[in-house]
Structures are given as C-alpha cells and as structure tokens.
Amino acid sequence: MLPALSRPGRRRVLQGSAAAVVAVGLLLWWLVPFGSRSPAGNIDFSTGVRTGVYQRYGELLQQALASDLPDVHVNLRTSQGSQQNLQRLADGISDFTIATADSVDKFRKDNRPGADRLRGCARLYDDYVQLVVPQDSPVRSVADLRGKRVAVGQDGSGVRLLADRLLPAAGLNPQKDITSIPAGIDTMPDLLRNKQIDAFFWSGGLPTNAVLKLSEAYPIRLVPLADLVSALHKADGSTGYYRAATMPADAYPKAQRGVPVPTIAVANLLVTTDRTNAALTEGFTRTVINSRDRIGREVHAAQLVDLRTAIYTDPLPLHDGARDYYRSVKP
C-alpha cells in the first residue's frame, strides 16, 4: 500500500493538476479558433436590370465571395435600380445592395421606414449620366427634348430620380413638356433603334454594355449635360452627390468619335443595414476591395474602386463590420 500523502503534499498535487488544466486550456485556445469561424448562411444581394452594370458586377462579386466566404451563399436579385434596392434593404428582403448616393440621400430625407437602419460598406465607382439620341437627332441639350418621347427609367430606378431632376433643371416639366416612357436599359436601346422613342436617359458605369452594343450597331450620339450641375445643386442642395465629369473619348468609340463628353457623375455605394452581422460585413467589404482587379477586367468601372476613398460612404454612417475591415488594413 502506498503511503498517504501529507496535507502539504496533497496541496502540491492539486496545484500541479490545476496548472496542467490551465496549460491544456491555453493550448486548446491557441489551436482551436473559437469565435473566428467563417460567416455562414444565405444572403440576398439586390442588383439591377439584367443588362446593367449592377447585375454584371453582382455576378462577378458573387464568384469572388464564393471563394473568400465559402460558407456564405449569395442570391442575386434583379431590380429596377437604386430606389427599389434601398426599399428592399429597409424592408428586410435583401441584405446588401448597390445604390447611388443621391438615391440614398433622398431615401433618408423622405424619412422612409427603415431609412435610419441603412449603413455604408464602401464607396464603389461613379455612375455617369448619359443622354443618348440618334446621331442625326436635332437634340443638342436637355432643353431640346421638349415635345420628344423620352425613356426616363422605370419607377424605383436611380435613372428616374435623375431624369426627374435634370428635366426641371433645364426648364422642362417632366409631366407636360415631354412624353415620358417608363423603360429601363434592358429595353431602351431597342426602343431607340425602332424609333419608338427619340432619346433616353441612363446612369451607369463606363462603358455600359447595352449602350456600347447599341453604338456598334446603330449611329448614336451622347448629349453634353455638365452645364446643368449648378442648376441641380440649387434645386436639390445635393452638392456633395452630383459633380461635373467627363466621359473619356474611348468610352463609346463609335458614338463619340474621339471626342470626350462633359456630363454629370454620382457615386455608387455598397449598402447594408445595422441588422447585418459584423463579421459577415467585414468579409464582404474585404472581398469587394480585394476583387477590384479581377472584376475590373470585365466591368471596367470596378477598376475605380479605391481603398483610399472607399471609406467615404456619405450620407451613410459606416457599418461596424466595414469599419473593422478598414482599421485592419490601415497602414
């Protein structure tokens, strides 16, 4: 029979056992990544019309997310554009979307239900406003659209919001001075080619594939718009969201014939809500920034996504997860 331990001996054994348990616990903590499990689940990403830049960008981002966040399944949901996208977020139908800064500003100023829950993830690329007419059209300015049939975008689109602001800025009443056609970029080119409309407004990244294909099959021209920036600022007060910009001469080579076009630009934002998990939002934002070059090879506008400016999501506050990402990559 082994001799019984003295009371000091038993105390040393117990202390040694406790130390061993602590050591094993620390080892397990080091080896097992508690709390760092990759985000998982299904998310809904609201994009745009099937032939627009939002949709193609979403398709390519979906592929990048499948690699970076393999346990997250991304469902793409087409839409009419920015305003409908924001409504889906506010209603809890979608988790992420892209929307123009002016649409976000209007959604908030209108005090739409759920607007206070919107959060920014990244400033992406700029949309360029494009007024497209046949090459031989007499229209040389927005004011010349009086009496014309003009496609102005569908309800719920950022294009409609812009058209409804640009026309009054040029002295036209959208309800009285033109025949407004509620069409999107998926049907606008065919309507113009078939002479069912005289012009259409579009706002998108450069080049927008639907406009590019139209320019290669049908003679079109882009009408300058930059002279309306000041009038837009006075009418709406959105000085921070509309700016004068120039479409490069090679955006639509056959339409522009080597001539740059002065126009108006507005930033696109990646948007979510305060309901979205911080780890998921951090991973989503990281993929958006890291996939810029891959996506940019097919969606040229995505090449303009820049880490230095992505953090500026005005008028929205940053989501906590997006803020965590920007802090993690800060020099």
SULCOR-V61844 format. One record per helix or strand of 2 or more residues. SS is the DSSP state (hx for helix, st for strand). FROM is the first residue (numbers start at 1). TO is the last residue. Records with the same first field share a line. If there is no record, write none. Layout:
SS->FROM-TO  FROM-TO
//
This chain:
hx->7-31  53-68  82-91  101-109  115-117  142-145  158-169  185-193  209-217  226-236  253-256  278-290  292-296  300-304  307-310  320-328
st->41-46  72-77  96-100  118-134  149-151  179-181  199-204  220-222  243-247  261-273
//
